[in-house]
Amino acid sequence: MVNWIAVAAINLAIAVALGAFGAHGLKSMVSTQQLEWWHTATLYLFVHALGLLMVGILIRLNYATQTTAWMLQIGVIIFAGSLYAMTLGAPRWFGAITPIGGVIMIAGWLWLAVTSFRLGNATI
């Protein structure tokens, strides 16, 4: 079983580091559009790392499944990763991958809702 709390903590540390790099290291090296991509990627990484932290706790309490955590982790890697890659010079068509990550994150949150209903009904 994956320790999702630890994975979330690592994601949060990476988000802080990448946010700082974007704010201080990239500002003079990339366009305004690229900097916006970086900021969007960092925002989603932060939010989903915090969500993953919550999901990790819910998994330990048996209120959520690992499927939710995997979907959030894979989704944010694809979403934020593609934006980071484009900022660092990947071709613009690479952005076509970004919505795939977004859909996987949405599916992860919906899966949390479905499993919470199921697990909640099982305990009543």
N, C-alpha and C positions, 0 to 999 in steps of 0.2 A: 504494500500500500504506500502510495506517495504521500509524503508529508507536505500537504498543500500550504500549511502555515509557513513553513520554511521557504517554499517556492514563492509565496506571496512576498515574504520579506526580501528575498533576493530581487524580485521584480521591483519592489519599492526602492531598493538601493540603486538599481540600474536606472530607474526613472529619475532619481535625484541627480545621479552622475550625468546622464544624458541631457537633462534639463539645464544643468550648469554649463555643460559643454556648448549647448545651443545658445545660451544667453551670453557666454563669454568668448567661446572659441570660434564659433561659426559666423558671428554677426558681420564681420568684415569680409568673409570669404564666399558668401552665397547671396542669392537674390532675396528680395522681400518675400516672394512667393515660396521659395525653398525654406526660408525661415518659418513661414506660416505652416508649412508641412511638418517641420520639425516640432513646432509647438503643439500642433494637433496630435501628432504621434505621442508626444510626452504626456499630454493631458489624458489621452485614452489609456496609456500605460499606467499612469497613476491611478485613475479611477478603477480600472479593472484589476489592478494589483490589490487595491483596498477591498474590492468586491471578492477577489479570490481569498483574501484573508478571512473575510466573513464566511465564505463558503467552506473554507478549511475548518473553521470552528463548527459550522453546521454539520459537516461530515463527521467530525468527532462526536457530536451529539446525536448522530443518526437521523438528522433532519434533512440531509441532502446526500446526493450520490457523487461518486468520483467523476461520473460522466459530465456533470455540470462544470467541475473544475477543469477537466481536460478541454472542454469546448471553449471556456473562457481563455485558457492559456494558449491554445492553438490559435484562436481567433485574434487575440491581441498580438501574438507574434507575427501573424500574416498582415494584420492591419497596420500596426505601428512599424513593423519591419519594412514593409514596402514603402511607407512614407519616409522613413530614415534613409533607405536605399536611394530613393529618388533625390533626396536632399544632397546626398553624397555623390551624385552623378549617374545613377542608373537611368536608363532611357525613360522618357515620360510615359511611354506605353506600359511601363511597369506598374503604373497606377491602376491599371485594370485589375490587378490582384487585390488592391485595397478593399473593395466592397465584399470580396469573398470573406475576408477576415471579419468585416462588420456583420455579415450575415451569420457567421459562426458564433460571434459574441451574442447577437440577438437570440439565436437558438439556445445558447447556454443559459441565458436568463430565463427564457421560456421553459426550458427543461427544469430549471430550479422551481419554477411555479408549479409545473405538472407534478414533479416528484414531491413537492411540499404538500400539495393537495392529497396525493396518494398516501404519503407517510402520515400526514395529519389525520386522515380518516382511519388509518389502520390502528392508531393509538386510542381512538375514541371508543 
